[in-house]
Amino acid sequence: MKKCRVIPFLLIVVFLISSAGPGWADKYPSKPIRYIITLMRPAAGSTMFWPRAFQKPFEKELGVRILIENISAGTTKVATLEAMKAKPDGYTLIHMSDPAWVAYYYSKTYDTKVGR
C-alpha cells in the first residue's frame, strides 16, 4: 500500500523541480556580444556592410551592445582561431565569407576528447 502513495508523490516532486528550471536560468544576453568578422581583403564590401547594417537594430532588439571586431590576418585563420578560443557561452559570433576550410582546420586543431 505504501508504494501506491510514494510514486505519485515522487512524480509531483519531479514535476515541480523540472518546471522551476527555466526560472533559474540567466537572462540572455546579459553582457555585450562579440562579433568577429574575418577579412581576406581590406575592410570593405558586403563582408563589412551587412554586419554594420544590422548592428544597431540587433542592439535595440537584444538590449545589449554588439562589439564588431575586424580581424584580417592569416586569410581568416587568425579570426577563426580567436573564435574557437572563446568561452562557449554564446557571446562570441563569427562572420566569414568563405568557411570552406574551417571543418578541416578545426578537426586538426581541436581535440574533442580532452577539450581545448
N, CA, C and O atoms as a printed pandas DataFrame, in Angstrom:
     atom_number atom_name residue_name chain_id  residue_number  x_coord  y_coord  z_coord
0              1         N          MET        A               1    0.803   -1.204    0.000
1              2        CA          MET        A               1    0.000    0.000    0.000
2              3         C          MET        A               1    0.846    1.269    0.000
3              4         O          MET        A               1    0.464    2.273   -0.602
4              5         N          LYS        A               2    1.998    1.225    0.676
5              6        CA          LYS        A               2    2.833    2.417    0.755
6              7         C          LYS        A               2    3.403    2.789   -0.604
7              8         O          LYS        A               2    3.587    3.974   -0.881
8              9         N          LYS        A               3    3.688    1.813   -1.462
9             10        CA          LYS        A               3    4.217    2.096   -2.794
10            11         C          LYS        A               3    3.246    2.958   -3.594
11            12         O          LYS        A               3    3.677    3.831   -4.347
12            13         N          CYS        A               4    1.972    2.732   -3.447
13            14        CA          CYS        A               4    0.971    3.498   -4.196
14            15         C          CYS        A               4    0.978    4.963   -3.790
15            16         O          CYS        A               4    0.622    5.810   -4.610
16            17         N          ARG        A               5    1.357    5.296   -2.589
17            18        CA          ARG        A               5    1.395    6.686   -2.133
18            19         C          ARG        A               5    2.721    7.363   -2.498
19            20         O          ARG        A               5    2.744    8.564   -2.764
20            21         N          VAL        A               6    3.793    6.627   -2.512
21            22        CA          VAL        A               6    5.112    7.185   -2.756
22            23         C          VAL        A               6    5.288    7.580   -4.225
23            24         O          VAL        A               6    5.840    8.643   -4.509
24            25         N          ILE        A               7    4.844    6.769   -5.133
25            26        CA          ILE        A               7    5.049    7.041   -6.560
26            27         C          ILE        A               7    4.370    8.344   -7.003
27            28         O          ILE        A               7    5.027    9.158   -7.653
28            29         N          PRO        A               8    3.093    8.583   -6.687
29            30        CA          PRO        A               8    2.509    9.871   -7.076
30            31         C          PRO        A               8    3.226   11.062   -6.423
31            32         O          PRO        A               8    3.379   12.113   -7.045
32            33         N          PHE        A               9    3.658   10.897   -5.184
33            34        CA          PHE        A               9    4.379   11.973   -4.501
34            35         C          PHE        A               9    5.691   12.280   -5.227
35            36         O          PHE        A               9    6.019   13.447   -5.443
36            37         N          LEU        A              10    6.442   11.245   -5.603
37            38        CA          LEU        A              10    7.693   11.442   -6.328
38            39         C          LEU        A              10    7.463   12.086   -7.693
39            40         O          LEU        A              10    8.245   12.939   -8.111
40            41         N          LEU        A              11    6.414   11.694   -8.381
41            42        CA          LEU        A              11    6.100   12.303   -9.669
42            43         C          LEU        A              11    5.789   13.791   -9.525
43            44         O          LEU        A              11    6.192   14.593  -10.368
44            45         N          ILE        A              12    5.085   14.159   -8.479
45            46        CA          ILE        A              12    4.773   15.573   -8.234
46            47         C          ILE        A              12    6.048   16.345   -7.924
47            48         O          ILE        A              12    6.228   17.453   -8.429
48            49         N          VAL        A              13    6.926   15.792   -7.113
49            50        CA          VAL        A              13    8.185   16.456   -6.769
50            51         C          VAL        A              13    9.043   16.650   -8.026
51            52         O          VAL        A              13    9.587   17.731   -8.250
52            53         N          VAL        A              14    9.160   15.603   -8.839
53            54        CA          VAL        A              14    9.947   15.702  -10.073
54            55         C          VAL        A              14    9.353   16.756  -10.999
55            56         O          VAL        A              14   10.101   17.533  -11.593
56            57         N          PHE        A              15    8.050   16.804  -11.137
57            58        CA          PHE        A              15    7.404   17.812  -11.981
58            59         C          PHE        A              15    7.673   19.221  -11.470
59            60         O          PHE        A              15    7.982   20.110  -12.263
60            61         N          LEU        A              16    7.563   19.441  -10.181
61            62        CA          LEU        A              16    7.794   20.773   -9.623
62            63         C          LEU        A              16    9.241   21.219   -9.796
63            64         O          LEU        A              16    9.500   22.380  -10.111
64            65         N          ILE        A              17   10.172   20.317   -9.595
65            66        CA          ILE        A              17   11.588   20.667   -9.759
66            67         C          ILE        A              17   11.900   20.953  -11.226
67            68         O          ILE        A              17   12.599   21.921  -11.524
68            69         N          SER        A              18   11.402   20.138  -12.137
69            70        CA          SER        A              18   11.710   20.347  -13.550
70            71         C          SER        A              18   11.040   21.594  -14.109
71            72         O          SER        A              18   11.588   22.211  -15.022
72            73         N          SER        A              19    9.901   21.981  -13.608
73            74        CA          SER        A              19    9.234   23.177  -14.121
74            75         C          SER        A              19    9.845   24.453  -13.559
75            76         O          SER        A              19    9.627   25.530  -14.114
76            77         N          ALA        A              20   10.599   24.361  -12.480
77            78        CA          ALA        A              20   11.231   25.548  -11.898
78            79         C          ALA        A              20   12.542   25.892  -12.586
79            80         O          ALA        A              20   13.058   26.992  -12.386
80            81         N          GLY        A              21   13.098   24.991  -13.388
81            82        CA          GLY        A              21   14.390   25.205  -14.037
82            83         C          GLY        A              21   14.514   26.465  -14.866
83            84         O          GLY        A              21   15.479   27.207  -14.680
84            85         N          PRO        A              22   13.580   26.752  -15.781
85            86        CA          PRO        A              22   13.720   27.953  -16.599
86            87         C          PRO        A              22   13.775   29.246  -15.784
87            88         O          PRO        A              22   14.363   30.228  -16.237
88            89         N          GLY        A              23   13.193   29.264  -14.628
89            90        CA          GLY        A              23   13.242   30.455  -13.781
90            91         C          GLY        A              23   14.622   30.704  -13.204
91            92         O          GLY        A              23   14.939   31.833  -12.828
92            93         N          TRP        A              24   15.445   29.672  -13.126
93            94        CA          TRP        A              24   16.789   29.807  -12.574
94            95         C          TRP        A              24   17.794   30.267  -13.617
95            96         O          TRP        A              24   18.882   30.722  -13.264
96            97         N          ALA        A              25   17.454   30.158  -14.878
97            98        CA          ALA        A              25   18.391   30.500  -15.950
98            99         C          ALA        A              25   18.640   32.007  -15.990
99           100         O          ALA        A              25   17.764   32.809  -15.666
100          101         N          ASP        A              26   19.861   32.371  -16.396
101          102        CA          ASP        A              26   20.197   33.781  -16.568
102          103         C          ASP        A              26   19.481   34.341  -17.788
103          104         O          ASP        A              26   19.169   33.614  -18.732
104          105         N          LYS        A              27   19.229   35.628  -17.753
105          106        CA          LYS        A              27   18.643   36.311  -18.910
106          107         C          LYS        A              27   19.726   36.392  -19.992
107          108         O          LYS        A              27   20.848   36.825  -19.730
108          109         N          TYR        A              28   19.379   35.974  -21.194
109          110        CA          TYR        A              28   20.342   36.044  -22.302
110          111         C          TYR        A              28   19.836   37.026  -23.319
111          112         O          TYR        A              28   18.652   36.987  -23.652
112          113         N          PRO        A              29   20.639   37.877  -23.814
113          114        CA          PRO        A              29   22.013   38.165  -23.424
114          115         C          PRO        A              29   22.048   39.151  -22.265
115          116         O          PRO        A              29   21.200   40.038  -22.159
116          117         N          SER        A              30   23.027   38.984  -21.412
117          118        CA          SER        A              30   23.160   39.874  -20.255
118          119         C          SER        A              30   24.463   40.661  -20.292
119          120         O          SER        A              30   24.727   41.461  -19.394
120          121         N          LYS        A              31   25.278   40.444  -21.318
121          122        CA          LYS        A              31   26.524   41.202  -21.477
122          123         C          LYS        A              31   26.760   41.416  -22.970
123          124         O          LYS        A              31   26.093   40.787  -23.791
124          125         N          PRO        A              32   27.692   42.286  -23.334
125          126        CA          PRO        A              32   27.927   42.570  -24.760
126          127         C          PRO        A              32   28.293   41.313  -25.557
127          128         O          PRO        A              32   28.922   40.388  -25.042
128          129         N          ILE        A              33   27.885   41.310  -26.811
129          130        CA          ILE        A              33   28.165   40.202  -27.721
130          131         C          ILE        A              33   29.331   40.597  -28.615
131          132         O          ILE        A              33   29.329   41.678  -29.205
132          133         N          ARG        A              34   30.317   39.730  -28.714
133          134        CA          ARG        A              34   31.488   39.965  -29.559
134          135         C          ARG        A              34   31.219   39.337  -30.918
135          136         O          ARG        A              34   30.924   38.146  -31.011
136          137         N          TYR        A              35   31.321   40.137  -31.966
137          138        CA          TYR        A              35   31.045   39.683  -33.333
138          139         C          TYR        A              35   32.327   39.831  -34.137
139          140         O          TYR        A              35   32.708   40.941  -34.508
140          141         N          ILE        A              36   32.995   38.709  -34.406
141          142        CA          ILE        A              36   34.265   38.712  -35.126
142          143         C          ILE        A              36   33.989   38.594  -36.623
143          144         O          ILE        A              36   33.248   37.714  -37.062
144          145         N          ILE        A              37   34.595   39.490  -37.397
145          146        CA          ILE        A              37   34.465   39.452  -38.847
146          147         C          ILE        A              37   35.818   39.082  -39.438
147          148         O          ILE        A              37   36.817   39.763  -39.205
148          149         N          THR        A              38   35.840   38.000  -40.205
149          150        CA          THR        A              38   37.085   37.581  -40.847
150          151         C          THR        A              38   37.193   38.286  -42.190
151          152         O          THR        A              38   36.233   38.327  -42.960
152          153         N          LEU        A              39   38.349   38.830  -42.460
153          154        CA          LEU        A              39   38.548   39.567  -43.703
154          155         C          LEU        A              39   39.750   39.025  -44.459
155          156         O          LEU        A              39   40.821   38.840  -43.881
156          157         N          MET        A              40   39.576   38.776  -45.733
157          158        CA          MET        A              40   40.691   38.355  -46.566
158          159         C          MET        A              40   41.289   39.551  -47.299
159          160         O          MET        A              40   42.413   39.488  -47.798
160          161         N          ARG        A              41   40.534   40.627  -47.356
161          162        CA          ARG        A              41   40.969   41.862  -48.015
162          163         C          ARG        A              41   40.758   43.013  -47.039
163          164         O          ARG        A              41   40.213   42.798  -45.956
164          165         N          PRO        A              42   41.167   44.209  -47.385
165          166        CA          PRO        A              42   40.887   45.356  -46.511
166          167         C          PRO        A              42   39.386   45.501  -46.251
167          168         O          PRO        A              42   38.557   45.079  -47.057
168          169         N          ALA        A              43   39.063   46.096  -45.125
169          170        CA          ALA        A              43   37.666   46.214  -44.691
170          171         C          ALA        A              43   36.832   47.008  -45.687
171          172         O          ALA        A              43   36.909   48.236  -45.743
172          173         N          ALA        A              44   36.038   46.293  -46.468
173          174        CA          ALA        A              44   35.141   46.923  -47.443
174          175         C          ALA        A              44   34.210   45.857  -47.995
175          176         O          ALA        A              44   34.407   44.667  -47.749
176          177         N          GLY        A              45   33.214   46.272  -48.728
177          178        CA          GLY        A              45   32.333   45.329  -49.392
178          179         C          GLY        A              45   31.265   44.749  -48.490
179          180         O          GLY        A              45   31.035   45.234  -47.382
180          181         N          SER        A              46   30.611   43.697  -48.980
181          182        CA          SER        A              46   29.474   43.126  -48.260
182          183         C          SER        A              46   29.877   42.437  -46.959
183          184         O          SER        A              46   29.070   42.330  -46.036
184          185         N          THR        A              47   31.116   41.972  -46.884
185          186        CA          THR        A              47   31.576   41.348  -45.643
186          187         C          THR        A              47   31.482   42.327  -44.483
187          188         O          THR        A              47   31.181   41.928  -43.358
188          189         N          MET        A              48   31.734   43.593  -44.746
189          190        CA          MET        A              48   31.636   44.621  -43.707
190          191         C          MET        A              48   30.261   45.273  -43.674
191          192         O          MET        A              48   29.813   45.706  -42.613
192          193         N          PHE        A              49   29.586   45.352  -44.812
193          194        CA          PHE        A              49   28.328   46.089  -44.878
194          195         C          PHE        A              49   27.225   45.460  -44.043
195          196         O          PHE        A              49   26.604   46.142  -43.228
196          197         N          TRP        A              50   26.973   44.173  -44.230
197          198        CA          TRP        A              50   25.833   43.540  -43.559
198          199         C          TRP        A              50   25.958   43.510  -42.044
199          200         O          TRP        A              50   24.980   43.828  -41.368
200          201         N          PRO        A              51   27.090   43.151  -41.472
201          202        CA          PRO        A              51   27.173   43.208  -40.005
202          203         C          PRO        A              51   26.942   44.622  -39.461
203          204         O          PRO        A              51   26.261   44.795  -38.450
204          205         N          ARG        A              52   27.499   45.618  -40.123
205          206        CA          ARG        A              52   27.300   47.006  -39.671
206          207         C          ARG        A              52   25.855   47.461  -39.866
207          208         O          ARG        A              52   25.322   48.203  -39.039
208          209         N          ALA        A              53   25.221   47.024  -40.948
209          210        CA          ALA        A              53   23.841   47.420  -41.212
210          211         C          ALA        A              53   22.879   46.874  -40.158
211          212         O          ALA        A              53   21.911   47.543  -39.794
212          213         N          PHE        A              54   23.141   45.671  -39.673
213          214        CA          PHE        A              54   22.245   45.054  -38.699
214          215         C          PHE        A              54   22.662   45.282  -37.246
215          216         O          PHE        A              54   21.938   44.890  -36.331
216          217         N          GLN        A              55   23.807   45.903  -37.022
217          218        CA          GLN        A              55   24.301   46.097  -35.660
218          219         C          GLN        A              55   23.312   46.888  -34.797
219          220         O          GLN        A              55   22.919   46.415  -33.730
220          221         N          LYS        A              56   22.910   48.059  -35.229
221          222        CA          LYS        A              56   22.018   48.914  -34.423
222          223         C          LYS        A              56   20.643   48.291  -34.197
223          224         O          LYS        A              56   20.160   48.320  -33.064
224          225         N          PRO        A              57   19.978   47.724  -35.226
225          226        CA          PRO        A              57   18.687   47.083  -34.957
226          227         C          PRO        A              57   18.793   45.905  -33.980
227          228         O          PRO        A              57   17.919   45.718  -33.134
228          229         N          PHE        A              58   19.863   45.115  -34.097
229          230        CA          PHE        A              58   20.039   43.991  -33.172
230          231         C          PHE        A              58   20.318   44.477  -31.756
231          232         O          PHE        A              58   19.812   43.903  -30.791
232          233         N          GLU        A              59   21.120   45.530  -31.625
233          234        CA          GLU        A              59   21.382   46.083  -30.297
234          235         C          GLU        A              59   20.082   46.576  -29.654
235          236         O          GLU        A              59   19.848   46.372  -28.462
236          237         N          LYS        A              60   19.262   47.212  -30.444
237          238        CA          LYS        A              60   17.980   47.721  -29.924
238          239         C          LYS        A              60   17.080   46.559  -29.502
239          240         O          LYS        A              60   16.451   46.616  -28.444
240          241         N          GLU        A              61   17.014   45.514  -30.316
241          242        CA          GLU        A              61   16.151   44.371  -30.026
242          243         C          GLU        A              61   16.645   43.556  -28.822
243          244         O          GLU        A              61   15.852   43.145  -27.975
244          245         N          LEU        A              62   17.963   43.327  -28.757
245          246        CA          LEU        A              62   18.527   42.496  -27.694
246          247         C          LEU        A              62   18.769   43.268  -26.394
247          248         O          LEU        A              62   18.771   42.688  -25.308
248          249         N          GLY        A              63   18.971   44.568  -26.518
249          250        CA          GLY        A              63   19.210   45.384  -25.327
250          251         C          GLY        A              63   20.644   45.356  -24.829
251          252         O          GLY        A              63   20.909   45.772  -23.701
252          253         N          VAL        A              64   21.574   44.876  -25.642
253          254        CA          VAL        A              64   22.997   44.866  -25.275
254          255         C          VAL        A              64   23.813   45.351  -26.468
255          256         O          VAL        A              64   23.327   45.378  -27.599
256          257         N          ARG        A              65   25.055   45.732  -26.199
257          258        CA          ARG        A              65   25.956   46.174  -27.262
258          259         C          ARG        A              65   26.454   44.970  -28.067
259          260         O          ARG        A              65   26.635   43.877  -27.531
260          261         N          ILE        A              66   26.669   45.197  -29.351
261          262        CA          ILE        A              66   27.320   44.205  -30.206
262          263         C          ILE        A              66   28.636   44.831  -30.639
263          264         O          ILE        A              66   28.658   45.834  -31.353
264          265         N          LEU        A              67   29.725   44.230  -30.199
265          266        CA          LEU        A              67   31.059   44.755  -30.469
266          267         C          LEU        A              67   31.624   44.066  -31.702
267          268         O          LEU        A              67   31.938   42.876  -31.667
268          269         N          ILE        A              68   31.753   44.809  -32.785
269          270        CA          ILE        A              68   32.269   44.247  -34.036
270          271         C          ILE        A              68   33.777   44.389  -34.058
271          272         O          ILE        A              68   34.321   45.476  -33.862
272          273         N          GLU        A              69   34.446   43.265  -34.302
273          274        CA          GLU        A              69   35.905   43.230  -34.332
274          275         C          GLU        A              69   36.356   42.692  -35.687
275          276         O          GLU        A              69   36.027   41.562  -36.046
276          277         N          ASN        A              70   37.104   43.490  -36.435
277          278        CA          ASN        A              70   37.632   43.076  -37.740
278          279         C          ASN        A              70   39.009   42.456  -37.555
279          280         O          ASN        A              70   39.901   43.081  -36.983
280          281         N          ILE        A              71   39.185   41.236  -38.034
281          282        CA          ILE        A              71   40.493   40.580  -37.979
282          283         C          ILE        A              71   40.826   40.134  -39.396
283          284         O          ILE        A              71   40.131   39.295  -39.968
284          285         N          SER        A              72   41.892   40.697  -39.960
285          286        CA          SER        A              72   42.194   40.406  -41.359
286          287         C          SER        A              72   43.468   39.598  -41.557
287          288         O          SER        A              72   43.875   39.396  -42.702
288          289         N          ALA        A              73   44.096   39.139  -40.526
289          290        CA          ALA        A              73   45.371   38.430  -40.664
290          291         C          ALA        A              73   45.160   36.954  -40.999
291          292         O          ALA        A              73   44.158   36.353  -40.611
292          293         N          GLY        A              74   46.113   36.386  -41.720
293          294        CA          GLY        A              74   46.165   34.939  -41.959
294          295         C          GLY        A              74   45.022   34.379  -42.765
295          296         O          GLY        A              74   44.593   33.255  -42.503
296          297         N          THR        A              75   44.520   35.095  -43.714
297          298        CA          THR        A              75   43.400   34.650  -44.555
298          299         C          THR        A              75   42.297   33.972  -43.751
299          300         O          THR        A              75   41.935   32.829  -44.026
300          301         N          THR        A              76   41.792   34.643  -42.809
301          302        CA          THR        A              76   40.674   34.269  -41.923
302          303         C          THR        A              76   41.025   33.242  -40.850
303          304         O          THR        A              76   40.205   33.000  -39.965
304          305         N          LYS        A              77   42.201   32.633  -40.891
305          306        CA          LYS        A              77   42.538   31.626  -39.894
306          307         C          LYS        A              77   42.728   32.227  -38.503
307          308         O          LYS        A              77   42.319   31.620  -37.514
308          309         N          VAL        A              78   43.337   33.402  -38.410
309          310        CA          VAL        A              78   43.566   34.038  -37.117
310          311         C          VAL        A              78   42.229   34.356  -36.446
311          312         O          VAL        A              78   42.053   34.111  -35.252
312          313         N          ALA        A              79   41.300   34.899  -37.214
313          314        CA          ALA        A              79   39.993   35.230  -36.660
314          315         C          ALA        A              79   39.229   33.974  -36.235
315          316         O          ALA        A              79   38.567   33.965  -35.198
316          317         N          THR        A              80   39.325   32.926  -37.037
317          318        CA          THR        A              80   38.646   31.677  -36.696
318          319         C          THR        A              80   39.226   31.065  -35.425
319          320         O          THR        A              80   38.480   30.587  -34.570
320          321         N          LEU        A              81   40.535   31.077  -35.298
321          322        CA          LEU        A              81   41.162   30.572  -34.074
322          323         C          LEU        A              81   40.747   31.409  -32.868
323          324         O          LEU        A              81   40.542   30.873  -31.780
324          325         N          GLU        A              82   40.625   32.710  -33.058
325          326        CA          GLU        A              82   40.184   33.586  -31.972
326          327         C          GLU        A              82   38.770   33.208  -31.521
327          328         O          GLU        A              82   38.485   33.191  -30.324
328          329         N          ALA        A              83   37.905   32.914  -32.455
329          330        CA          ALA        A              83   36.548   32.491  -32.112
330          331         C          ALA        A              83   36.541   31.117  -31.451
331          332         O          ALA        A              83   35.755   30.865  -30.537
332          333         N          MET        A              84   37.422   30.228  -31.917
333          334        CA          MET        A              84   37.495   28.892  -31.322
334          335         C          MET        A              84   37.996   28.936  -29.893
335          336         O          MET        A              84   37.620   28.088  -29.084
336          337         N          LYS        A              85   38.841   29.913  -29.564
337          338        CA          LYS        A              85   39.380   30.024  -28.209
338          339         C          LYS        A              85   38.379   30.649  -27.236
339          340         O          LYS        A              85   38.553   30.551  -26.022
340          341         N          ALA        A              86   37.341   31.286  -27.759
341          342        CA          ALA        A              86   36.373   31.970  -26.909
342          343         C          ALA        A              86   35.603   30.977  -26.047
343          344         O          ALA        A              86   35.405   29.822  -26.425
344          345         N          LYS        A              87   35.182   31.443  -24.906
345          346        CA          LYS        A              87   34.374   30.631  -24.000
346          347         C          LYS        A              87   33.069   30.267  -24.718
347          348         O          LYS        A              87   32.436   31.151  -25.295
348          349         N          PRO        A              88   32.646   29.002  -24.703
349          350        CA          PRO        A              88   31.441   28.597  -25.442
350          351         C          PRO        A              88   30.156   28.969  -24.713
351          352         O          PRO        A              88   29.395   28.095  -24.300
352          353         N          ASP        A              89   29.918   30.263  -24.558
353          354        CA          ASP        A              89   28.749   30.724  -23.816
354          355         C          ASP        A              89   27.736   31.464  -24.678
355          356         O          ASP        A              89   26.740   31.973  -24.165
356          357         N          GLY        A              90   27.986   31.528  -26.002
357          358        CA          GLY        A              90   27.050   32.177  -26.897
358          359         C          GLY        A              90   27.251   33.671  -27.042
359          360         O          GLY        A              90   26.433   34.343  -27.670
360          361         N          TYR        A              91   28.323   34.206  -26.475
361          362        CA          TYR        A              91   28.577   35.632  -26.560
362          363         C          TYR        A              91   29.647   35.985  -27.587
363          364         O          TYR        A              91   30.035   37.149  -27.690
364          365         N          THR        A              92   30.124   35.021  -28.335
365          366        CA          THR        A              92   31.083   35.285  -29.414
366          367         C          THR        A              92   30.525   34.686  -30.698
367          368         O          THR        A              92   30.245   33.489  -30.776
368          369         N          LEU        A              93   30.370   35.543  -31.701
369          370        CA          LEU        A              93   29.882   35.116  -33.007
370          371         C          LEU        A              93   30.974   35.360  -34.030
371          372         O          LEU        A              93   31.853   36.195  -33.818
372          373         N          ILE        A              94   30.924   34.637  -35.139
373          374        CA          ILE        A              94   31.911   34.843  -36.189
374          375         C          ILE        A              94   31.182   34.967  -37.526
375          376         O          ILE        A              94   30.208   34.262  -37.787
376          377         N          HIS        A              95   31.668   35.867  -38.353
377          378        CA          HIS        A              95   31.108   36.098  -39.696
378          379         C          HIS        A              95   32.249   35.940  -40.688
379          380         O          HIS        A              95   33.272   36.617  -40.587
380          381         N          MET        A              96   32.067   35.046  -41.641
381          382        CA          MET        A              96   33.119   34.857  -42.645
382          383         C          MET        A              96   32.497   34.683  -44.014
383          384         O          MET        A              96   31.366   34.216  -44.151
384          385         N          SER        A              97   33.247   35.061  -45.007
385          386        CA          SER        A              97   32.733   34.953  -46.367
386          387         C          SER        A              97   33.045   33.603  -47.000
387          388         O          SER        A              97   32.340   33.191  -47.921
388          389         N          ASP        A              98   34.077   32.900  -46.535
389          390        CA          ASP        A              98   34.436   31.616  -47.121
390          391         C          ASP        A              98   34.838   30.625  -46.031
391          392         O          ASP        A              98   36.021   30.501  -45.717
392          393         N          PRO        A              99   33.868   29.920  -45.453
393          394        CA          PRO        A              99   34.173   28.997  -44.358
394          395         C          PRO        A              99   34.523   27.580  -44.809
395          396         O          PRO        A              99   34.503   26.662  -43.989
396          397         N          ALA        A             100   34.839   27.378  -46.076
397          398        CA          ALA        A             100   35.040   26.031  -46.602
398          399         C          ALA        A             100   36.165   25.269  -45.906
399          400         O          ALA        A             100   36.051   24.059  -45.712
400          401         N          TRP        A             101   37.232   25.938  -45.531
401          402        CA          TRP        A             101   38.382   25.265  -44.948
402          403         C          TRP        A             101   38.222   25.004  -43.455
403          404         O          TRP        A             101   39.009   24.251  -42.880
404          405         N          VAL        A             102   37.234   25.600  -42.819
405          406        CA          VAL        A             102   37.125   25.567  -41.360
406          407         C          VAL        A             102   36.986   24.154  -40.810
407          408         O          VAL        A             102   37.659   23.814  -39.837
408          409         N          ALA        A             103   36.140   23.324  -41.399
409          410        CA          ALA        A             103   35.938   21.968  -40.878
410          411         C          ALA        A             103   37.246   21.183  -40.862
411          412         O          ALA        A             103   37.539   20.493  -39.885
412          413         N          TYR        A             104   38.018   21.278  -41.912
413          414        CA          TYR        A             104   39.294   20.569  -41.972
414          415         C          TYR        A             104   40.253   21.110  -40.908
415          416         O          TYR        A             104   40.844   20.342  -40.149
416          417         N          TYR        A             105   40.402   22.419  -40.861
417          418        CA          TYR        A             105   41.336   23.025  -39.915
418          419         C          TYR        A             105   40.890   22.788  -38.482
419          420         O          TYR        A             105   41.723   22.524  -37.614
420          421         N          TYR        A             106   39.602   22.878  -38.219
421          422        CA          TYR        A             106   39.033   22.657  -36.893
422          423         C          TYR        A             106   39.316   21.232  -36.416
423          424         O          TYR        A             106   39.665   21.017  -35.255
424          425         N          SER        A             107   39.165   20.270  -37.314
425          426        CA          SER        A             107   39.399   18.879  -36.926
426          427         C          SER        A             107   40.865   18.623  -36.593
427          428         O          SER        A             107   41.169   17.702  -35.836
428          429         N          LYS        A             108   41.781   19.423  -37.146
429          430        CA          LYS        A             108   43.203   19.244  -36.877
430          431         C          LYS        A             108   43.672   19.985  -35.624
431          432         O          LYS        A             108   44.710   19.635  -35.062
432          433         N          THR        A             109   42.934   20.997  -35.176
433          434        CA          THR        A             109   43.395   21.813  -34.049
434          435         C          THR        A             109   42.589   21.613  -32.775
435          436         O          THR        A             109   42.988   22.120  -31.726
436          437         N          TYR        A             110   41.489   20.907  -32.821
437          438        CA          TYR        A             110   40.622   20.765  -31.660
438          439         C          TYR        A             110   40.456   19.297  -31.318
439          440         O          TYR        A             110   39.942   18.522  -32.124
440          441         N          ASP        A             111   40.886   18.913  -30.134
441          442        CA          ASP        A             111   40.766   17.523  -29.701
442          443         C          ASP        A             111   39.482   17.385  -28.894
443          444         O          ASP        A             111   39.404   17.893  -27.775
444          445         N          THR        A             112   38.497   16.722  -29.426
445          446        CA          THR        A             112   37.202   16.618  -28.767
446          447         C          THR        A             112   37.246   15.756  -27.513
447          448         O          THR        A             112   36.344   15.836  -26.679
448          449         N          LYS        A             113   38.267   14.945  -27.368
449          450        CA          LYS        A             113   38.345   14.079  -26.190
450          451         C          LYS        A             113   38.824   14.806  -24.939
451          452         O          LYS        A             113   38.421   14.459  -23.828
452          453         N          VAL        A             114   39.672   15.801  -25.106
453          454        CA          VAL        A             114   40.217   16.485  -23.933
454          455         C          VAL        A             114   39.808   17.952  -23.858
455          456         O          VAL        A             114   40.194   18.639  -22.913
456          457         N          GLY        A             115   39.046   18.449  -24.812
457          458        CA          GLY        A             115   38.644   19.861  -24.805
458          459         C          GLY        A             115   39.679   20.698  -25.512
459          460         O          GLY        A             115   40.432   20.207  -26.353
460          461         N          ARG        A             116   39.707   21.974  -25.158
461          462        CA          ARG        A             116   40.585   22.925  -25.842
462          463         C          ARG        A             116   42.003   22.837  -25.386
463          464         O          ARG        A             116   42.856   23.578  -25.875
